[in-house]
Amino acid sequence: MPAYKEEYDEAVEDGVNFMFLTNPEEFHQDGTIIARVMTLGEPDEKVADVQWQRMTRSR
């Protein structure tokens, strides 16, 4: 989601935890979230490859 730098800075001041390159896949009733964490691959002449890693996170 796009935002101005000032909006981002205010959110960080308010305690928001940003998880960049992360795509949530499952939300469980116990607060557990299953997400894919992306890492950028080496760029080529077409497009940068994206590699995926599965992650579990609880509140």
C-alpha positions as CSV (number, residue, x, y, z in Angstrom):
1,M,0.0,0.0,0.0
2,P,1.6,3.3,-1.0
3,A,2.0,6.1,1.6
4,Y,3.8,9.4,2.0
5,K,7.0,9.3,4.1
6,E,5.3,11.4,6.8
7,E,2.5,8.8,7.0
8,Y,5.0,6.0,7.4
9,D,7.0,7.9,10.0
10,E,3.8,8.6,12.0
11,A,2.8,4.9,11.8
12,V,6.2,3.9,13.1
13,E,5.9,6.4,16.0
14,D,2.5,4.8,16.8
15,G,4.1,1.4,17.1
16,V,3.2,-0.1,13.7
17,N,5.4,-3.1,12.7
18,F,5.9,-3.2,9.0
19,M,6.9,-6.5,7.4
20,F,8.0,-5.7,3.9
21,L,8.0,-8.3,1.1
22,T,5.6,-10.4,3.2
23,N,2.4,-11.9,1.9
24,P,-0.1,-13.3,4.4
25,E,-1.7,-16.7,3.4
26,E,-3.6,-18.0,6.4
27,F,-5.1,-16.4,9.5
28,H,-6.0,-18.7,12.4
29,Q,-8.4,-18.0,15.3
30,D,-5.6,-18.4,17.8
31,G,-3.8,-15.3,16.3
32,T,-1.3,-17.3,14.3
33,I,-0.6,-16.0,10.8
34,I,1.0,-18.1,8.0
35,A,2.9,-15.8,5.6
36,R,5.3,-16.1,2.7
37,V,8.4,-14.0,3.0
38,M,9.8,-12.9,-0.3
39,T,13.4,-12.1,-1.1
40,L,14.5,-10.4,-4.3
41,G,16.6,-12.5,-6.6
42,E,19.4,-11.3,-8.8
43,P,18.0,-8.9,-11.4
44,D,18.1,-9.9,-15.0
45,E,17.3,-8.1,-18.3
46,K,13.5,-8.9,-17.9
47,V,12.5,-8.9,-14.3
48,A,13.9,-9.7,-10.8
49,D,13.1,-13.2,-9.6
50,V,11.2,-13.5,-6.3
51,Q,12.1,-16.4,-4.0
52,W,9.6,-17.6,-1.4
53,Q,10.0,-18.8,2.2
54,R,7.2,-20.0,4.4
55,M,6.9,-18.4,7.9
56,T,4.7,-18.8,10.9
57,R,4.1,-15.8,13.2
58,S,2.0,-15.5,16.3
59,R,0.8,-12.3,18.1
